[in-house]
Amino acid sequence: MRTLVDRGDPVLVEEPTYTGVISVLSALGARPVGVPVDEEGLRPDLLALAMERHRPRVLYVQPTFHNPTTRTMGEARRREILEIASRFRCLVVEDDWAGDLSFDGSHRETLHALDGGRHVLYLSTFSKKLLPGLRLGWVAAPEPVFDRLVALKQIEDCGSSPLVQAALHVFIESGGQAEHLDRVRAAYRSRAEAMDAALRRHFPDEARWTPATGGLFTWVVLPEAIDGDELFGAAKERGVLVGRGSLFHVSGSGRNTLRLTFSSATEDQIERGIRIVGELLRERGAKSRARERSRDLEAVPFL
Ligand SMILES: Cc1ncc(COP(=O)(O)O)c(C=O)c1O
């Protein structure tokens, strides 16, 4: 981001979005503006409005298994987003961190591929599919941006370790990565199904979520009266860590949302954890409110 934005620049992001990008933009003094998502991710109508109003240089977006909502854009939505970004001459930063983590092994066409790489800076990482400790990723960017990135990386860390890169290259070439991905996809699918079943068993009727089809977590929208930040503390006391939805929002909303990660827990732990959070929700009166009230739970203020 440092190569792309200056202090005070507006940057459009999904609302909610990855906490890491919120921290980076804040540290750079840039101004993140959240554009709401629907079941298919970033909303094109509100994106156009935000482009018009803020004239940003950059849009940061995760089209596949979006963190934290796990939603994925279909091709028509992807094309719409690209058309709007190009109309407003806005560079799209496409974070494809989870594109390889679909449970059925399918792949979506990236924004970068659909656009021919003209207005899209594509980035991905080995962190989530292999090992966070590798700290290796890759980018594909329009040429002038790419040159600036290379120059800045040289200054920042003198380049990533050639030894680690060479070892990873051998691992990928020998089929190790493909084998590993088959194994983790099957494990994640089974854990996601366990989480879905546990949520159906233990969460109040008013809670809403979309079963994950890839990625590492499930996104839950709770009745508006539930304070996810308070719930986080109560769950932690009972030995369960949940992701507070408010952390993923730039507008200060989303306190009634949770990100529940299934990737690193056993199915027994998932069952136990969801049962405990379900009990906490019931203690907080999340059972008997009418479904009517949960209809607009994801409406967020829009600048
Ligand atoms: C959406 C998203 N993008 C990027 C990353 C960062 O990956 P890395 O560990 O390579 O910095 C993460 C890690 O949590 C992520 O969730």
The ligand as an SDF file (V2000), in Angstrom:
LIG
                    3D

 16 16  0  0  0  0  0  0  0  0999 V2000
   -7.1730  -11.5310    3.6840 C   0  0  0  0  0  0  0  0  0  0  0  0
   -5.7360  -11.7640    4.0130 C   0  0  0  0  0  0  0  0  0  0  0  0
   -4.8080  -11.2970    3.1830 N   0  0  0  0  0  0  0  0  0  0  0  0
   -3.4930  -11.4670    3.4530 C   0  0  0  0  0  0  0  0  0  0  0  0
   -3.0700  -12.1210    4.5820 C   0  0  0  0  0  0  0  0  0  0  0  0
   -1.6010  -12.0940    4.9320 C   0  0  0  0  0  0  0  0  0  0  0  0
   -0.8330  -13.1100    4.6280 O   0  0  0  0  0  0  0  0  0  0  0  0
    0.7210  -13.0560    5.0270 P   0  0  0  0  0  0  0  0  0  0  0  0
    0.8380  -13.9130    6.2370 O   0  0  0  0  0  0  0  0  0  0  0  0
    1.3880  -13.6080    3.8320 O   0  0  0  0  0  0  0  0  0  0  0  0
    1.1160  -11.6520    5.2990 O   0  0  0  0  0  0  0  0  0  0  0  0
   -4.0050  -12.6190    5.4780 C   0  0  0  0  0  0  0  0  0  0  0  0
   -3.5710  -13.2710    6.7170 C   0  0  0  0  0  0  0  0  0  0  0  0
   -4.3000  -13.3930    7.6830 O   0  0  0  0  0  0  0  0  0  0  0  0
   -5.3710  -12.4460    5.1850 C   0  0  0  0  0  0  0  0  0  0  0  0
   -6.3240  -12.8930    6.0250 O   0  0  0  0  0  0  0  0  0  0  0  0
  1  2  1  0
  2  3  1  0
  2 15  2  0
  3  4  2  0
  4  5  1  0
  5  6  1  0
  5 12  2  0
  6  7  1  0
  7  8  1  0
  8  9  2  0
  8 10  1  0
  8 11  1  0
 12 13  1  0
 12 15  1  0
 13 14  2  0
 15 16  1  0
M  END
$$$$
